[in-house]
Amino acid sequence: MYQKRAGSFMNRPYLLLLICIIGTAILCAGCTTQPRGEVTPVPTTVPGTVPTTIMTTAIPDTTSTPGVTITGETVTPTTAPGGPTASPTEDKGEQVKIKAKNFAFDVSTITVPAGSRVIVEFENEDQAAHNVAFYTSPSLSATIFKGEIITGPREITYTFTAPATPGTYYFRCDVHPTMDGQFIVT
């Protein structure tokens, strides 16, 4: 009739169980890592100390950004009426959100106070490479800040200091110069 051969059918269930346990362990190990965001060095100076750099991680924000009013295609920082005002050492910066989609920015004007720390949350929804760069004029005669070029879909946070002199400046995508707008410093 039927004879069992040593090591053939008798070990198959154990071998299958061992493969399942190893596979599960590998899958579980891959699920325990934390999501990574973009790490952006933010220079910080406290009076009487040596300048330091704090590493921040960009985390997608699905809520509205306090301190910024978005009207049509204009992003304008605002201050809540009667709300507390930050002292220079407590300046958290002016947060601005810009999105690139279909080879266009979703804003055409960005307004910030003179000399403020500007935090740009840039989201590239295109498969193409884009960045946001700020210049003194459309002639590109002087660079205020040039953001890293990223291929999407991806998000990155840029941080820089706005010019101390109020005026109308310029921003654009260096890869696609027709993607541009006015950077107004008040």
N, C-alpha and C positions, 0 to 999 in steps of 0.2 A: 504494500500500500504506500503510503506517503511517509518518507523518512526526513527528519530534520537534519540539515547539515550544519555542523558547528560554525558559528560566526556568520551565517547567511541571514535567514529570516528572523532568528531570535534577537539579533542586535539591531535590526532596522528601526523598531520603535524607539530605542534608546538613542540611536544616531539622529533620528528625526527630532526627538525632544531636545537633544543637545544643540542641533542647528537652530531650532526655534529660540532657545534661551540665548545663544550667542547673538542671533539677529536682533532680538528684543533689546539686549544690552547695548548693542551698537546704536540702534535707533534712539534709545533713551539717552544715551550719552550725547548725541547730537542735539537733543531737545533742551538740554540744560544750559546752553550758552545764552548769555544776555544779548539783546539786540544792540547793535552798535549804531551810533549817530556820528555825525561829522564832528570832529574835535577841532575847536578853533581856539588858538591862544588869544587871550584878552589881556593886554597890558594893564596893570593896575598900580597906581602910585598912591601911597598914604603919606600925608605930610610927616616929615621927619624920619622916613624909612627909605630903604633902598627899593627901587622899582622891582616888582615881581610879576610873574605871569601866572594867571589862573587858567586852567584848562576847563572849557565848558563843552557840553555835549548838546548838539542840536537835537531836539525831540520834536517831532511833528505836533503842532498845536491845532486842535480842531475847534478851539474856542476863539472868540474875538480877541484882538490884541488891545489891552488897555493903553491909552495914551495916543492912539492913532485913529483918525477918522478917515474912512474911505468913501469918497464921493465920486461917483462915475469913474473916471480914469485918474483921479487925483488922490494921492495919499498925503494927509496933513496931520502931523502930531497935534494933540490937543491936551489941555489940562482940565481936569474935572473941576467944576465951579465949587469953591469953598473947600476943596480938597487940600491935603497937605502938599507943600512944595518941597522938593528935595534940595538939600544943601549941596554945594559942589562936591563934597566927599561922598555923598549918597547918590550921585548921578548914576542912574541905571541905564541911561542912554535912550535914544529915540529909536523905537522899533519900527521897521518898515518891512512890509511883505511885498515881494515882486514875484510874479509867475510868468514863465515863458511857455507859451502854448501856440502851436501853429505858426511858428516863426514871428511871434509878436509878444511884447510885454503887455500885461494886463493893466498897467498904469502908464500914463504919459507925463505925469508931473509928481515930483516928490518934494515936500517942503519940510525943512528941519531948522532949528535955531542955530545961529552962528556959534561955532566952537563946540557944538555938542558932540557927544559920542554917538555914532550912528551904528545901529545893529540891523543889518539887512538879512532877512530870511528869504533866500532865493530858492525857488522851486522850478526846476526844469522838467516840464511834462513831455517835451519832445524827445525823440530818439536821437536828435542831432545835438552837437556840442554848443553850449551857450555860456556866457558869463555876464556880469554887470560890472562896468568900469565907469568911473566918474572922472571928468576932465573939466578944466577951467572954461573951455569953449568947444564948439564943434570942430574947430581947426586942430584940436588935440595938442595944442601948444604946451600944456602942462598937465600932468596926471595928478589927480587928487587921490584916487585909489583905484587899483585894478584887481578885480576879483578873479579867483581861479576859474578856469574854464572846466565845466563839467558836462559829461554826456548823460542824458536822462534816460528814463525818469530817475531823478535824484534831487536831493535837497542839500543845501549848504548854507552856512551862516557866515557873513562877512562882518567885520567890525573895523571902523575907522573913525577919525575925527573930522567933522565938517570944517570947512574953511572958517576962519575967524571974521572974515570980511563978508558982510551980507551982499547978496547979488544973485544973478541967475547964471547957473553953471549948466553942465551937460552930462547926461549919462547915456550909455549905449552897450550893446553886445559887440565885443571886438570881433567875433567870428562873423556876425551878420550886422554890419553897420546901419542897415535900415531900421533895425530895432533900436529906437532911441527915445529920449525925452528930456525934459527940463528938470534940473536939480536946483531948487530954489532955497537959498539960505537967507533967513530973516534975522 
